[in-house]
Amino acid sequence: MKRIVLTLFVLALASALAPARPAAANDNWPHFRGPTMNASVADNPDLPETWSRTENVEWVTDIPGLGWSSPVVWGNRVFLTTVTAVGDFEQPKPGLYAPRGRPDPVPLEHDWRVYCLDLETGAVLWQRSVNHGRPGFPRHMKNTYASETPATDGERVYVRFGDLGLYAFDMEGNEVWRVTIPDRRTRSEWGSASSPVVHGDMVIILYDNEEESWLAALDKRTGEELWRTARDEVSTWATPYVWENELRTEIVTSGVNRIRSYDLDGRLLWEMDGRMSWAAIATPFSSHGLVYVNSGYFRDEHRPAYAIRPGASGDITLAEGERSNEYIAWYQPRAGNYNTSPLIHGDIYYSLLDRGFFEAYDAATGEPVYGRQRIRVGASFTSSPWAYNGRIFALSEQGDTYVIRAGREYEVIGVNSLDEMAMASPAIVGDRLLIRTTTKLYSIRK
């Protein structure tokens, strides 16, 4: 008995003296662009850096219908959405085309579905239909009726289907509640895309449109509306960002008319005229103690990016000719993104433009690190970039992921092809990379 006790004591002592292992990075991927909405994750030698349709593919699952929602993960469950339709209709294609959506919805029966997959195998654990019928609202032919990414807190998954409603399911697929969201006209009939975000006991929804824009919080347990704040705003497609900074927690929103921040009761904290571009799509995020907001419609000359310090109040708009003020750390007039959201990895702010250009700026000062670089002629981008292991990954609409060396010199060091259109942003969990294409969800793993 003494020998057993001594052995246990030695093992315990060795364990106590051993260097602490870092916590597993990104055990969950709860909403669009991951836990921080800046998809730069801790280095992990087990994360894949090369793949194809067969190389480093752990599993692949067919997903019927159309949906550009990104996968989200909690524990061993993967959630995503899609909408199927019976009959032939115009399919999305890569590149910039058709400045306006089709004014008349596709006259076919649609089915709005939620999928839950097993993270280990890709098997479908459950699927649920939330609505069936003909849509009463238009969309752009490159958009889908399932472009909003779900959010989950490990107890429920919260799913928004554009101009249809918000739905909550428990982890076993039982519907807990649903809230109808009356459809409103969106600019150029593009449809909607802003995703829900969970914070504390609230589900936060942003719905900017051409008729009645608002930001609201719902009780995540019941779906009851806790507050709603009207916005003097036109259509936007950016997801709101909950910024937990050193001074307070606030909800930062991008907008065409104004960049705004609210407290957790929906009261306006600060705002600014960012002289934003025609379309606000990129999602705000934070790093280095700053929150970053930008917009960059490709036809506009002014495509601004801003880095904002915590603690602001009132109107913090830059005066004419200013590049910074008390609360705006830096401003770049042509660094904004169109469809993609930017990325900070290390000390560098990377901007991926939809037409295949790549730029880098100092994250703290906004000074250029290197100017505009062409990734590949003909490549177009909607999926937001991600980073690990000193690599930046940029997934094109053509299904090719360009691997770019992180740092102060631009270099493409590889291309990984899945040979199918892709517009959803991936999820990174443990040593897995989940990539959604038009018809499939891949688990990429060494």
C-alpha positions in Angstrom: 0.0 0.0 0.0 2.9 2.4 0.8 4.4 1.7 -2.6 1.1 2.5 -4.3 0.7 5.7 -2.3 4.2 6.8 -3.1 3.7 6.1 -6.8 0.6 8.1 -6.9 2.4 11.0 -5.0 5.3 10.9 -7.5 2.9 11.0 -10.5 0.9 13.9 -9.0 4.1 15.8 -8.3 5.4 15.2 -11.8 2.0 16.4 -13.2 2.2 19.5 -11.0 5.7 20.4 -12.1 5.2 19.7 -15.8 4.8 22.8 -18.0 1.1 23.7 -18.5 -0.3 22.7 -21.8 -2.3 25.4 -23.6 -6.0 24.9 -23.8 -7.3 23.3 -27.0 -8.0 26.2 -29.4 -11.5 26.5 -30.8 -13.1 23.5 -29.2 -16.3 25.2 -30.4 -17.1 27.5 -33.3 -20.4 29.1 -32.1 -21.2 31.7 -34.8 -20.1 33.4 -38.0 -16.2 33.7 -38.1 -15.8 31.9 -34.8 -15.4 32.9 -31.2 -13.8 36.2 -31.8 -15.2 37.0 -35.3 -11.5 37.2 -36.3 -10.7 33.8 -37.8 -7.1 33.8 -36.7 -6.6 30.7 -34.5 -3.8 29.4 -32.4 -1.0 27.6 -34.2 -1.5 23.8 -34.2 0.8 21.5 -36.2 -2.1 19.1 -36.7 -4.2 21.6 -38.6 -4.2 20.9 -42.3 -2.3 23.2 -44.7 -2.8 21.1 -47.9 -5.9 19.3 -49.2 -7.9 18.4 -52.3 -11.1 16.5 -52.9 -9.3 13.3 -51.7 -6.2 14.4 -49.8 -6.7 15.0 -46.1 -10.4 14.6 -46.3 -11.8 12.9 -43.2 -15.4 12.9 -44.5 -17.6 14.6 -47.0 -21.4 14.9 -46.7 -23.8 15.9 -49.5 -26.0 18.9 -48.5 -29.0 19.3 -50.9 -30.4 22.6 -52.0 -28.7 26.0 -51.8 -27.2 27.8 -48.8 -24.2 30.0 -48.1 -24.5 29.8 -44.4 -21.3 28.8 -42.7 -21.1 25.7 -40.5 -21.0 26.2 -36.7 -19.9 23.7 -34.2 -20.5 22.8 -30.5 -19.1 19.6 -29.1 -19.6 16.9 -31.6 -22.4 18.6 -33.5 -22.2 20.6 -36.7 -25.1 22.9 -37.7 -25.9 24.5 -41.0 -28.9 25.5 -43.1 -30.1 25.1 -46.7 -33.2 25.7 -48.8 -34.3 23.2 -51.4 -36.6 23.8 -54.4 -38.4 21.4 -56.7 -37.7 22.3 -60.3 -35.2 24.2 -62.4 -34.1 27.7 -61.6 -31.1 30.0 -62.1 -28.1 28.8 -60.2 -25.4 31.0 -58.7 -22.1 31.4 -60.5 -18.7 32.9 -59.5 -17.8 36.5 -60.2 -19.5 39.9 -60.2 -22.7 40.0 -62.3 -26.3 41.4 -62.3 -26.3 44.5 -60.1 -29.9 43.8 -59.2 -31.7 40.7 -58.0 -34.6 39.2 -59.8 -37.7 41.2 -58.6 -40.0 38.2 -58.7 -39.3 35.2 -56.4 -38.6 31.8 -58.1 -42.2 30.3 -58.5 -41.3 26.9 -57.1 -42.0 25.1 -53.9 -39.1 25.7 -51.4 -38.2 23.9 -48.2 -36.2 25.7 -45.5 -34.1 23.2 -43.5 -31.8 23.0 -40.6 -29.1 20.2 -40.5 -27.2 18.7 -37.6 -24.2 16.5 -38.5 -21.9 14.4 -36.4 -18.5 16.1 -36.2 -16.6 12.8 -36.1 -18.3 11.1 -39.1 -20.3 13.6 -41.0 -23.5 11.6 -40.6 -26.7 13.5 -40.5 -28.0 13.3 -36.9 -31.2 15.2 -37.6 -32.7 17.6 -40.1 -35.8 19.8 -39.6 -38.0 21.7 -42.0 -39.2 25.1 -40.6 -41.2 26.2 -43.6 -42.5 24.8 -46.9 -44.0 26.8 -49.8 -43.3 29.5 -52.4 -41.2 32.4 -51.2 -42.9 35.8 -51.1 -39.7 37.8 -51.3 -37.0 38.2 -53.9 -33.2 37.6 -53.6 -30.2 38.1 -55.8 -29.5 35.0 -57.9 -26.1 34.7 -56.3 -27.6 34.9 -52.9 -29.6 32.1 -51.3 -32.5 31.9 -48.9 -30.1 30.3 -46.4 -27.2 32.7 -46.3 -27.4 33.6 -42.5 -25.0 31.5 -40.4 -26.6 29.9 -37.3 -25.4 30.6 -33.8 -25.3 28.2 -30.9 -24.5 28.3 -27.1 -24.4 24.5 -26.6 -27.9 24.4 -25.3 -29.7 25.5 -28.4 -29.0 26.4 -32.0 -30.5 29.7 -33.3 -31.3 29.9 -37.0 -32.3 32.9 -39.0 -33.8 32.5 -42.4 -33.7 36.0 -43.9 -37.1 37.5 -44.3 -38.8 34.5 -42.8 -38.0 34.2 -39.1 -35.8 33.1 -36.3 -36.0 29.6 -35.0 -34.5 27.9 -31.9 -33.9 24.1 -31.5 -32.4 22.2 -28.7 -29.3 20.0 -29.5 -31.6 17.0 -30.2 -33.6 18.8 -32.9 -36.7 19.7 -30.9 -38.1 23.1 -31.8 -38.1 25.4 -28.7 -39.6 28.5 -30.2 -40.0 30.5 -33.4 -40.4 34.2 -34.2 -41.7 35.5 -37.5 -39.8 38.4 -39.0 -42.0 40.3 -41.6 -40.1 40.6 -44.8 -39.0 44.1 -46.0 -37.7 45.3 -49.2 -33.9 45.2 -49.5 -31.7 47.3 -51.7 -31.7 46.1 -55.3 -33.6 43.0 -54.3 -30.5 41.4 -52.9 -32.2 39.7 -50.0 -30.8 39.4 -46.5 -27.6 37.9 -45.0 -26.9 39.3 -41.4 -26.5 36.4 -39.0 -27.7 36.1 -35.3 -25.3 36.4 -32.4 -25.7 35.0 -28.9 -24.5 36.9 -25.9 -25.4 36.0 -22.3 -29.2 35.4 -22.3 -29.8 37.3 -25.5 -30.0 36.5 -29.2 -29.1 39.7 -31.1 -30.6 40.4 -34.6 -29.8 43.2 -37.0 -32.2 43.8 -39.9 -31.3 46.8 -42.0 -33.6 47.2 -45.1 -35.3 49.9 -47.2 -38.4 50.2 -45.1 -37.9 49.7 -41.3 -34.4 49.0 -40.1 -33.8 47.8 -36.5 -31.5 46.1 -34.0 -33.2 43.8 -31.4 -32.4 41.4 -28.6 -34.6 38.3 -27.9 -34.6 36.2 -24.8 -32.7 33.1 -25.9 -34.9 30.8 -23.8 -38.3 31.9 -24.9 -37.9 34.1 -28.0 -39.5 37.0 -26.3 -38.4 40.4 -27.5 -36.4 42.2 -24.8 -35.8 45.4 -26.7 -35.8 46.8 -30.2 -34.0 49.9 -31.4 -35.0 51.7 -34.6 -32.2 52.6 -37.0 -32.1 55.4 -39.6 -30.4 53.0 -42.0 -30.7 51.5 -45.5 -30.0 47.9 -46.3 -26.9 46.3 -44.9 -25.7 42.8 -44.7 -23.1 42.8 -41.9 -23.5 40.7 -38.8 -23.4 42.8 -35.5 -20.4 42.3 -33.3 -20.5 42.1 -29.5 -17.3 43.9 -28.4 -16.1 43.0 -24.8 -13.4 45.6 -24.3 -11.5 46.8 -21.3 -14.2 49.4 -20.4 -17.6 47.8 -21.2 -19.5 45.5 -23.5 -21.1 47.0 -26.6 -22.8 46.0 -29.8 -21.0 47.4 -32.8 -22.8 47.7 -36.2 -21.7 48.7 -39.6 -24.0 50.8 -41.8 -24.1 52.8 -44.9 -25.4 55.9 -43.2 -23.6 55.6 -39.9 -21.3 53.3 -37.9 -23.0 52.8 -34.5 -22.4 51.2 -31.2 -25.1 50.3 -28.6 -25.1 49.1 -25.0 -26.7 45.8 -24.0 -30.1 47.5 -23.6 -30.0 48.9 -27.1 -29.2 52.4 -26.2 -26.8 54.3 -28.6 -23.3 54.8 -27.2 -21.5 56.4 -30.1 -21.8 56.9 -33.8 -19.9 58.3 -36.7 -20.4 59.2 -40.4 -17.8 56.9 -42.0 -18.7 58.1 -45.5 -19.2 54.4 -46.1 -19.5 52.8 -49.5 -22.7 51.7 -51.2 -22.8 48.3 -49.5 -21.9 47.5 -45.9 -21.3 43.7 -45.8 -18.0 43.1 -43.9 -18.5 42.2 -40.2 -16.8 44.3 -37.5 -14.3 42.5 -35.2 -11.7 43.4 -32.6 -8.1 42.8 -31.9 -5.2 44.7 -30.2 -7.7 46.6 -28.1 -9.4 48.1 -31.1 -12.6 47.4 -33.0 -12.3 47.4 -36.8 -15.2 48.5 -39.1 -15.0 48.9 -42.9 -17.0 48.7 -46.2 -15.8 48.5 -49.7 -18.2 48.3 -52.6 -16.0 47.6 -55.6 -17.4 50.5 -57.7 -16.8 53.2 -55.1 -13.6 55.3 -54.9 -14.0 55.7 -51.1 -13.8 52.3 -49.4 -12.9 53.1 -45.8 -11.5 51.1 -43.0 -11.5 52.4 -39.4 -9.9 51.2 -36.1 -11.7 52.6 -33.1 -10.7 52.8 -29.4 -12.9 51.8 -26.5 -14.8 54.4 -24.4 -16.3 56.6 -27.1 -19.5 58.5 -26.7 -21.6 60.8 -28.9 -20.5 61.6 -32.5 -16.9 60.7 -33.2 -16.9 61.5 -36.9 -13.6 62.5 -38.3 -13.3 66.2 -39.4 -12.5 66.9 -43.0 -8.9 66.0 -43.6 -8.4 64.1 -40.3 -7.0 60.6 -40.3 -7.5 60.0 -36.5 -9.0 61.6 -33.4 -9.4 60.8 -29.8 -11.3 57.6 -30.5 -10.5 56.8 -34.1 -7.0 55.3 -34.0 -6.6 55.2 -37.7 -8.4 55.5 -41.0 -7.6 54.2 -44.5 -9.7 55.5 -47.3 -9.3 52.6 -49.7 -8.7 49.5 -47.5 -12.4 48.4 -47.1 -13.8 45.1 -48.2 -16.8 44.3 -50.3 -18.2 40.8 -49.5 -15.3 39.4 -47.4 -14.5 40.4 -43.8 -10.8 41.3 -43.1 -8.5 39.4 -40.8 -5.8 40.2 -38.3 -3.1 37.7 -37.8 -0.2 38.7 -35.5 0.3 42.4 -35.9 -1.0 42.7 -39.5 -4.4 43.6 -40.8 -5.1 41.7 -44.1 -7.7 42.8 -46.6 -9.0 40.4 -49.2 -10.9 42.0 -52.0 -13.6 40.3 -53.9 -11.9 40.7 -57.3 -8.8 38.8 -56.1 -6.5 41.5 -54.6 -4.8 41.2 -51.3 -3.4 44.0 -49.1 -1.7 44.3 -45.7 -1.6 47.0 -43.1 -0.2 47.5 -39.6 -3.0 46.6 -37.2 -2.0 49.2 -34.7 -1.3 52.2 -36.9 -3.0 51.4 -40.2 0.2 52.1 -42.2 0.6 50.0 -45.3 2.8 46.9 -44.9 2.5 46.0 -48.6 0.3 47.3 -51.4 -2.3 45.6 -53.5 -1.3 42.2 -54.8 -3.2 40.1 -57.4 -3.8 36.6 -56.1 -4.8 35.2 -59.5 -6.4 36.7 -62.5 -10.1 35.5 -62.7 -10.3 34.5 -59.0 -13.2 36.0 -57.0 -13.8 35.9 -53.3 -16.8 36.1 -51.0 -15.7 33.7 -48.2 -13.7 35.5 -45.5 -10.0 34.5 -44.9 -8.7 32.6 -41.9 -5.2 32.0 -40.5 -3.0 29.6 -38.5 0.6 28.3 -38.5 1.9 31.4 -40.2 -0.4 31.0 -43.2 -3.3 33.0 -44.5 -6.0 31.0 -46.3 -8.2 32.6 -48.9 -11.0 30.5 -50.4 -12.2 31.6 -53.8 -15.7 31.3 -55.3 -14.1 28.8 -57.7 -13.3 26.5 -54.8 -9.6 27.1 -54.7 -7.9 28.0 -51.4 -4.8 30.1 -51.9 -2.2 29.7 -49.1 -0.4 33.0 -48.5 2.6 33.3 -46.2 1.8 35.5 -43.2 4.2 38.4 -42.6 5.5 41.6 -44.2 6.2 40.2 -47.7 3.5 38.8 -50.0 3.9 35.2 -51.3 1.4 32.6 -52.4 2.9 29.3 -51.4 0.2 26.9 -52.5 -3.3 26.2 -53.8 -5.8 23.7 -52.5 -8.6 22.9 -54.9 -12.1 21.4 -54.2 -13.3 22.1 -57.8 -16.7 23.4 -56.8 -18.1 26.8 -56.1 -17.8 28.0 -52.5 -18.9 31.2 -50.8 -19.4 30.2 -47.1 -16.6 30.9 -44.6 -15.1 27.8 -43.0 -15.1 26.7 -39.4 -12.0 25.6 -37.5 -12.4 23.2 -34.6 -9.5 21.4 -32.9 -7.5 19.9 -35.8 -10.4 20.0 -38.3 -11.2 22.5 -41.0 -14.8 22.5 -42.2 -15.4 23.9 -45.7 -18.8 24.2 -47.3 -19.1 24.1 -51.1 -22.3 24.4 -53.3 -23.3 20.8 -52.6 -21.0 19.4 -49.9 -19.5 19.9 -46.5 -15.9 18.7 -46.1 -14.1 17.8 -42.9 -10.4 18.5 -43.8 -8.0 16.8 -41.4 -4.5 15.4 -41.5 
